[in-house]
Structure formats: C-alpha cells, structure tokens
Amino acid sequence: MNSRNTQRTPHKSQSKSVRFVRLRLNDYGIFQGLHEFEFNRKRTVIVGTNGSGRTTAAQALVHLGPVRGYVANKAAQNPRMFVEVETSGDRQLIQQYRDLIYLSAEAMCELALKWKSAVTKILNRTQRNHVSKQTPIIFADLMDRHLSDWDGAARQMPSGRRIGLGVSVVLAMREVLDLDIPVVSDDLSGQFTKEHLLRVRNRFAKIPHQQIMFCPPYEAEEIGKSHYRIDRPNENR
C-alpha cells in the first residue's frame, strides 16, 4: 500500500492555513486505474451514485493517503495501488483538525454524542465556553429548534437533527479557531428535510474556506455546477 504525499512550500502567511490541491487514486479500492481530482481554491463538487466510491475518495483525501482496510482493486490486472494527496500550506493542520474538516453523516452523529471530549481535546477553556454558547444558536438557525440539554437531547434526536447538532458543533469550533482549513463534506443531505438542507447549505456558503463536496446526483442538481462525476464500475458500459 503506497502513499505519495506532496506538499507545496508554504509562504509565511500560510502558516495557519492549508488547502487540498490534487488527489490521485490508482487501483485503490473501487477505483480501477488512475483517477485524478484537482480542487478549486473555493468550491469543488464531486458527484457520484451510491457505490461509486465517494466515501472512499473523501476518506483517502482527509487521511492524506490510504485508509486501513482498503485493498487494491480486484478487477485490475497487475494492480499498482497508490494514493497521492497534494496540499498547499501547513499539512499538519489536516491531521490535527481532521474532525473539523471531514463532515459525514456518521461522523456528525458521533460528534453530537461525544462533543465534550472533542472540544476538550482541541480547545482551551475560553474557546470551549464560546462553543457551549454558540452551538445552540447555530443549531436553532439550522434546524429551527431550541437546544437545551445537549447530552439528553442528542440521544433522543432523530438522525437528521443529530447530524445537524454535529454540524453546529463543528461550525462553532471553527469560529473560535483562527485557521483557514478546508471542509470536505461526504453526503450530509440524506437525513435532512429540504428546508433544513437549504439552511445548512446557506450556512456553509458563508464559510470563506475551501469546500470539497462529495454528493449524490440529486443534491448536485440543486447545488448547480459539478466539477467531477464518478460512476460505479460498469455503470456506463
């Protein structure tokens, strides 16, 4: 299993910033042959149906290389598996703040239940107090519901609201950190109502940092322009 990570030399002003430049996957998991994605400085939309490898690509990106458990593509003849992630800026920020960069439904549900340990690991006391005050405000804006007892509420919430709570925690944490780090969203839309999804999109539209969106076709149609499409094996054959 090979990982070819490349990093462009950061300028002084980039010391607290990072962005993804390029991802190359070769015979990795579901991806047979070479697949390359170049990312815009602002937003890149990657569309794929279920089973096309959206999550495989997204996780390889935020882990800066192969993820444990993935193997070479079984359909490839003489497979030569590698993952190459090119970044610009301080690459260590991706490893340090991965939980604030990679937003999937599963990750957001888990964060909603374990938010205390997450904020304690990353933030100081002043920052934690800000997150405790700001998260219910963001949640009310996204989900149109009042949030009081986090721990009890999170366990009783339906999955859509729990994902919304996780997203709210992430947004609040990103507010207090003076960092320019990307957002990689992996199909957050499935559990949201149309109204709540629109609110989440509008909130993310205000984020000035790089955004890479892995989403299903129906969501891409509502977002607008897509930059890449990935298909399941044999889908177009």
URHUTA-V335715 format. One line per field, one symbol per residue. phi: phi as a letter, one per 20 degrees, with the letter a starting at -180 (. if undefined). psi: psi as a letter, one per 30 degrees, with the letter a starting at -180 (. if undefined). burial: b if it has 9 or more other C-alpha atoms within 8 Angstrom, else e. A space follows every 10 residues. Layout:
phi: ???
psi: ???
burial: ???
//
This chain:
phi: .dcdeccfff fgfefdbbbe dbccccldlf eemecccddf fdccdddbff neogfgffff ffelqfegoe cfgfefelfc ebcccdccoe ffffffdgfe deddgfffff fgecffffff fddeffffff ffeegfffff ffdlbfddeg fffffeffgf fffffffffg fffffeeecd cfdddclefg deffffffff fffffefeef ccdebfgfff fefpfddbcd dfgmfdd
psi: jkkjkkkkkk lefgfhlklk ekkkkjhjbf jkakkkkkkl fdkkkjkklk gfgeeeeeee effgakkkfk llkffkkiki klkkjklkaj ffeeeeheff ejjleeeeee eefheeeeee eelleeeeee eeeeeeeeee eefhkkkdje eeeeffklee eeeeeeeeee eeeeefkiki klkjkiiffe gkleeeeeee eeefffkflk kjjjlleeee eeebkkfkkk llkgeg.
burial: eebbbebeeb eeebbbbbbb bbbbbbbbbb bbebeeeebe eebbbbbbbe ebbbebbbbb bbbbbbeeee ebbeebeebe bbbbbbbbbb bebbbeebeb bbbbbebbbb bbbebeebbb eebeeebbeb beebbbebbb bbbeeebeee eebbeebeeb bbbbbbbbbb bbbbebeeee bbbbbbbbee ebeeebbebb eebeeeeebb bbbbbbbebb eeeeebeeeb bbeeeee
//
